[in-house]
Amino acid sequence: MSFTINHLLHINAPLNKVFNAITNIEELKLWYTTEVQGGSKLNEIIEFKFGDVDFHTKVIELVPNEKIVMECVATSLPLVGQKVTYELDQNDDKTRVRFSQDGFDALDDFYANMNFSASKYLESLRQYCQYGTSEAFGSTGYRS
């Protein structure tokens, strides 16, 4: 059996601003982690680094202002093959974000930690898009 992390949130910012924050390498550095490199076009690799842990993800689906799906292709954690999806639409003058990360083998401490981390960074995304502040890993605003 496989388990999936799902989150739903609304961001009081235009849809294209939220999509750019999720897909633009320089903007990812402002709300997710300060160490990001690579490319975010279809079939390109984005490398995220969180201290000693890094994730290499391949963009496998990209629909401008609607959806991005990234598959983990390399990391030291048991995440290779997992897919992270962001789906966006407009809802009551806000941008609705549906986030999912699939492929967990168990509802264990690792799943719980990844679920907490996802929600923390989604709130950082919201703060970045709404107010221009965030808690990107490695930034002065980061709370560990």
C-alpha positions in Angstrom: 0.0 0.0 0.0 1.2 3.5 -0.8 0.3 6.7 1.2 0.1 10.3 0.0 0.5 13.6 1.7 -2.3 16.1 0.6 -2.6 19.7 1.5 -5.1 22.4 0.4 -4.6 26.1 1.0 -5.7 29.4 -0.4 -3.3 32.3 -1.1 -4.5 35.8 -1.4 -2.4 36.6 -4.5 -2.8 36.3 -8.2 -2.6 32.8 -9.7 0.4 33.7 -11.9 2.3 35.1 -9.0 1.9 31.8 -7.1 2.7 29.7 -10.1 5.9 31.8 -10.6 6.9 31.3 -7.0 6.6 27.6 -7.4 8.3 27.3 -10.8 10.9 30.1 -10.9 14.3 29.0 -9.5 15.1 32.4 -8.1 11.7 32.7 -6.4 12.0 29.2 -5.0 15.1 30.4 -3.1 13.0 33.1 -1.4 10.4 30.8 0.2 11.6 27.1 0.0 15.3 26.8 0.4 18.1 29.3 -0.4 20.0 26.5 -2.2 18.2 25.8 -5.4 19.7 25.3 -8.9 18.8 23.8 -12.2 15.9 24.5 -14.5 12.1 24.3 -14.1 11.1 23.6 -17.7 9.6 20.3 -18.8 12.2 17.4 -18.4 14.7 19.7 -16.6 16.2 18.9 -13.2 15.8 21.1 -10.1 18.2 20.5 -7.3 17.1 21.5 -3.8 19.5 21.4 -0.8 18.6 21.5 2.9 21.9 21.4 4.8 23.4 18.0 4.2 20.3 16.6 2.4 19.6 17.3 -1.3 16.8 16.3 -3.6 17.1 16.2 -7.4 13.7 16.4 -9.1 12.7 16.1 -12.7 9.8 18.2 -14.0 7.6 15.6 -15.7 4.5 17.7 -16.2 4.1 21.4 -16.6 0.9 23.3 -17.5 1.5 27.1 -17.2 -0.5 28.7 -14.3 -2.2 25.3 -13.5 0.1 22.5 -12.6 3.7 21.3 -12.1 4.6 17.7 -11.3 8.2 16.8 -10.2 9.6 13.3 -9.7 12.4 12.7 -7.3 15.3 11.2 -9.2 18.1 11.3 -6.6 18.4 11.9 -2.9 19.9 10.3 0.2 16.3 9.8 1.6 13.9 7.1 0.6 12.0 9.4 -1.8 13.3 8.4 -5.3 10.3 7.8 -7.5 8.0 9.9 -5.5 6.0 12.7 -7.2 5.3 16.1 -5.8 2.4 17.9 -7.5 1.1 21.5 -7.2 -2.2 22.2 -8.8 -3.6 25.8 -8.9 -6.9 27.4 -9.7 -8.9 30.5 -8.8 -11.4 30.2 -5.9 -13.2 33.2 -4.4 -10.6 35.7 -5.7 -7.8 33.7 -4.2 -5.4 31.1 -5.6 -6.3 27.6 -4.4 -3.2 25.3 -4.1 -3.6 21.6 -4.0 -0.3 19.9 -3.0 0.4 16.2 -2.9 3.5 14.0 -2.4 2.9 10.4 -3.2 4.7 7.1 -2.7 5.2 6.7 1.1 5.3 3.1 2.3 4.0 3.6 5.8 2.3 6.1 8.0 5.4 6.3 10.2 7.7 9.0 11.7 9.3 9.7 8.3 5.9 10.3 6.8 4.9 12.5 9.7 8.1 14.6 9.4 7.7 15.0 5.7 4.0 16.0 6.1 4.9 18.6 8.8 7.7 20.0 6.5 5.4 20.2 3.5 2.9 22.2 5.5 5.6 24.5 6.9 6.9 25.3 3.5 3.4 25.8 2.1 2.8 28.4 4.8 6.2 30.0 3.8 4.9 30.1 0.2 1.7 31.8 1.3 3.6 34.4 3.4 5.9 35.0 0.4 3.1 35.5 -2.1 0.9 37.6 0.2 3.5 39.7 2.1 6.9 39.2 0.6 8.3 37.5 3.7 9.0 33.8 4.2 10.9 31.2 6.1 13.0 29.6 3.4 15.5 27.1 4.7 18.8 28.9 5.2 17.3 32.3 5.2 17.4 34.8 8.1 13.6 34.2 8.6 14.0 30.4 8.9 12.8 28.8 12.1 14.1 25.3 12.8 
